[in-house]
Amino acid sequence: MKFGEQLQQEIFPPWRLSYISYDVLKKELKTRQLDHKWNGDDEDEFVKKLENELEKVYDFVSAKLGEVEARISYCERTIQTFINNPTWSSDQNWAIMDDALTEVLFDVNDLAKFTRLNYIGFQKIIKKHDKWTGLSLKQDFIPQLRHKPLDKQRFDVAIVFISALHDLCRQRGKPRPASTVSVDPNTIGGNNNTKYWIHPDNITEVKSIIMLHLPVNIHNKEKRYEASDSAISSVYLDNDEFGLYTSLLQRDEGGEAIRFKWHGPLSNPEVFAERSTHMAEFADGNSVKERIQLASDEVHKFISGALTADEFANRLSSKGVDSTIVDDCKFVAAGIQESIKEKHLKPSCRVFYNRTSFQLPDDARVRINIDNELTFIREDNFGGVVRRGPTDWRRPDVGIDYPFSYLDENEVLRFPYAVLEAKTGQATPLWLKKLLESHLVHEVPRFSKYLHGASYLFRDRIPLLPWWLSEMEIDIRRPRATNFGLTRSKSFKPLIDGQYRRAMEAEQLRMNMVNESAGQGRKSLDSGDTKNLVDVGSSTSGKVASKEFLIGDDKPAAGSDASWENRVHRMQSTLVVKGDDPLNYGPLSEKRIKRKDREAGNLGEDINFDNGDIRLDMNDPATRRMFEKDTMFVKDPNNPNAVIPVKKVKVEPKVFFSNERTFISWLQFCALLLSVALNLLNFGDNISRICGGIFIGISAAIAIYALYQFEKRAWMINRRIVGRYDDLWGPAVLCFLLVGALIVNFYLRFR
């Protein structure tokens, strides 16, 4: 697809005038080229228009970012007011703030797509200019793009703040309870550890979807979050033969990856020495990740061996660290130093990325990391190029200023996609399954950042290449096959998976309650309670038989807590709704239960779910009011002794107006036909008067029929009657009458 067509398809209508005028610039290029040879005046005029377009787009993005920041600040102040004043902390107020944050989140997502689409537009038009004119505007226009950058617009900070406020709304301003689940963070390659690529067009949308279910996990919670806090840099060690690279690629038993990792800028004093081992012998064949913390000025001493594992352990002991932790750290330090010495390891490759991590506090069952702006940089001194001093363990000339435009292109590789890594326990949540199976991500099993970077930066010295390099040649984007993701309605209201946020949350709550109550429902069925239930609905036909008490022949044994009378009473007051009923009666009741109907009040506690079926205690007054209010029965046309349950719904005024409009349309046709008939009667001969009389009769009959249909439909609407509201015979009979009248007219005339 040409970019001009793609731009028109992806434009967000409310912001249409703020997009780059791509077609206008393209037409300007073509027109001037066809009229005369491109000259200096043409170049100046085109560059001026291009600068105006860049200023227009950049000012719009800056204004929108300022608006987003102001709205986030307002939400933050309001939420803080709710927390400080419990009298204002009502469910309705929290829901309003949650809706406001959702609107801001959608605007951030739209703004991210807007920025990227315009950035690509400028790249495309400059490339087209250079191709058609033979000039090199791409290099000359760099200062303007750096002065007003569109590729550096960061929306991660806004997402982090929205996530924190959204989590407060979810918890109604209360701190999250401490998790009792313990997951070993050092175990890698657990039950579910998958990696995916995300196209830049979808990064913000994927982050927004995850944020609706998991809060952003901030590394340093002692300070206010900044953009630099997401930066992570790692220096990987290897030897001249790339032994660690080869063993990791071949997944050899005992294969290692050793790196020194730090968060934030280069001046960060904390550095982690990490070792990841595949099928480690000392861990009973499990893959593990171990790390220790060093000061940045101690790393070179640690690599060279000047700082031994024993000295490192003694320092920890002097600080009062537990002896068990000291022994573990000593074991890790000794193992890393032993590998460095025996395998002649030295810094070879730096991996930089900005990470957004999602995880519930103190609950590592579900952890999701998204690494974008992934960059690989050479750290070795191979080939006579000195990149590090003799006492430097990392390059001092490289910071965290992506895209590192000051580096030579042979020393850097900018990865085009973001990398998503999902780590889950025994069961993957349903929402995460949907995300990982959607068009937004592309699965790449066993992807490794270091292996990918080394295979490119040192491709002349490496014999084996990763399998996923061939995936770089394809477009990983897929068309949107379902409603999954963030979209907007025709009125531009936010839609999550094709639903409004309230509907999405209700469905998620329903699934959670069904899963939580499945065990309780099975226990109730195993106890024999199903013999004392009223069966309402058939799972095969969707029809409801008249109430039939399914009473077992056996009576309770002597001494039982429940007498026979109690069993009969319970039998008469318990209702089972089939979850697989084609009439969808089960989900209807479930939704009402989850919403805690405002008029009926909270339902009773005796609600069980089993395999989608619902068991309600009809003795509970609130349950009975809900059931009677939301349900009615109509006769089954196929079985006079059966009834069909239907949902009582609120009748909107527009339903009555639709009935009136239909009636008026019929009357308009009658008036037209009556006018024709009167003209034939007053200004025609004998034959015309006969035809006019026929048309008058038809007009009167149609008017009376239309009035009957109008009154009948109004009666059905008022009483919520289930039946056919369309007219099967009226239009057909009218057509035959008119054709018959015309035939009579022709017959009389031709006779």
Order of alpha helices (4+ residues) and beta strands (2+ residues): alpha-alpha-alpha-alpha-alpha-alpha-alpha-beta-alpha-beta-alpha-beta-beta-beta-alpha-alpha-alpha-beta-beta-beta-beta-alpha-beta-alpha-beta-beta-alpha-beta-alpha-beta-alpha-beta-beta-alpha-beta-beta-alpha-alpha-alpha
